[in-house]
Amino acid sequence: LRPKKDLLDPTFEGYKLSLDALPVYKHEVPVAVEHLKPSDEQLSYSHVKTFGLHNHLIEDPWSDEIAFFISKDLQIFKINLHSLASQNPEFTSVWQIPQRSERRDGWFNASLSFVSSELAVVTDGGGVLHIIDTNIRTSTNSHTWEVSTAFGEPFKVLHSILNAEEGSQLETLSVLVLKVESIETPFINCLEWIEYEHKDGNWSFKQLKRLAIPHGLDYASILSPGKSICLIAREPFGIIFDSTKNVAAPLPSPQMDEDESENKVAYTWAETPEEVTLWVNFDKQTSKHDLVVKIESQTLKIVHKNQTYLDGELAHAISVDTSTWTLSDGKLEIILSKNNQSLNWSHLVLNDLRGRKVLDAETAAEYETVLNTTKDTQPGNGGRPPIFSSEQLEECDDDMMDETYIFRFDGETNQFTHKAILSGQLLFFTESAPGLAPAFCLRHDVDGLIWQPMGDELEQPWGCLHTAALQALGYIQASKEQRKFTVAPPDMTYAALCDAFTHVYIYRQPNCSSTGVEMVHRPTGRKVGNIARQQVLNIDSSEECLGAMATNTFLLILTSSSLFAIRVNS
């Protein structure tokens, strides 16, 4: 992630508050917007994030004249953006998602993704994926959409892409869907990468890959031409299923003993620039004769009482001669000396999610104390209840790793080929040009930098291209505690931060031509042609903001019953 210096502005002084009024057009939607909330069983942070940050306004990368939303009766409505400045806006129902049930408890909100200029995928939120022939989508085309096939299980659609091989009639459709499931652990994110192929006029299932991401997923997209994906997430995670080949499951297996299954953490580990230290707790009666510890340059194996406890490939090579292990009061400590001290270890053992990375030995001891304290009452302890039970712990009590990484996952080898730590916070992501993965915005110092993941067609090492900068956006967004959405138009002339209720903040960039006023620098008398301006709007609605979308001309705000079109640029 290498920023382009010519896109940065070290002389930026700030935004000037503008009191200029902006034209705001309010229109009632034909049918109320769908807005599902988590059920009583959907208590995890992953559920809250999936529901709370769902953007109900859908952008079409292939047409800047239209936008879409899904109503509570599962109709897909098309909005003609050119009509929003008139008294007769055009809302056209283009397709009705089949309703399988009146009760939708536990479902996600319906989601829609455009694959090409004539193809889309949509889910009802309850488990069915529809592949739809939309014909050419324009503001004037009223062609009725046609469904080709359906397949499903509960999920939310994140991204989709179509790959047509040159010289062949074969087309491959790749779809990324997000699930929140309980797999031997509390609720975790499961990312499924599904592929279909178009043969003989029909779509048929080709393959499925499933990745388990316990600590949450911030971003996922398929890289053109559909052979790899880009992820932003916290470690650890890994692939747990591939329909075409066997993979090593990184999650704890059902055959684990009861204590391991309950605690879900088999070991803790920490690293310094010189070495990696691993701690494993056995019962206090364990002696060295009960253990077999085999340390090799690239692998580590631990056998406890003839049962393999840990066996796998290490993240990086180590020096065997200077690596040691000790056992004291049932606590096994293994010190591995790094061969390359410049490398940071993202995981200890490949495809093993049972480890917890901590800062040092003291933190590891505290973590073990918490685990022991949260065990339920066992027979033989006098029937005394525990100080507190694990059921009282909430998601915020889990000491998640702060480090967030960006990855490239190769679908042919099932390996993570690229990895970089994100030094800045992920601010938002936005649609890119047709065929490209969505771009994402990262905080860099006080600014927000737009990064475009590159496709795999380019004959150069994969990476992300720095395409734009939004001045001081990282600093500004950190102060907006009620912010729900951040959006920016394709030309990046402004950024808009939308609160959950009432307020919208617009930050015009210095390169925005629609300043509306000529400023003079008083000390020198120099005329300033373009300045950075801030504008604050109060939306005339008491309803929650359900969607936001930015075009080069309009900023759209969607509530349950209304659509607000704010003309930002003429």
Salt bridges, closest charged atoms under 4 A:
ASP20 OD2 - ARG533 NH1 3.14
GLU34 OE2 - ARG104 NH2 2.39
ASP60 OD2 - ARG137 NE 2.67
ASP105 OD2 - ARG103 NH2 2.41
ASP124 OD2 - ARG100 NE 3.06
GLU153 OE2 - LYS179 NZ 2.91
GLU171 OE1 - HIS198 ND1 3.86
GLU192 OE2 - LYS179 NZ 3.03
GLU192 OE2 - ARG210 NE 2.66
GLU195 OE1 - LYS206 NZ 3.97
GLU197 OE2 - LYS199 NZ 3.35
ASP218 OD1 - LYS49 NZ 2.45
GLU235 OE1 - LYS419 NZ 3.38
ASP242 OD2 - LYS209 NZ 2.48
GLU271 OE1 - LYS338 NZ 2.62
GLU271 OE2 - LYS357 NZ 2.88
ASP283 OD2 - LYS305 NZ 3.89
GLU296 OE2 - LYS294 NZ 3.46
ASP352 OD2 - ARG354 NH2 2.93
ASP398 OD1 - ARG356 NH2 3.35
ASP410 OD2 - ARG408 NH1 3.64
ASP456 OD2 - ARG408 NH2 3.38
ASP499 OD2 - HIS503 ND1 3.91
GLU518 OE1 - LYS527 NZ 3.96
GLU544 OE2 - LYS484 NZ 2.65
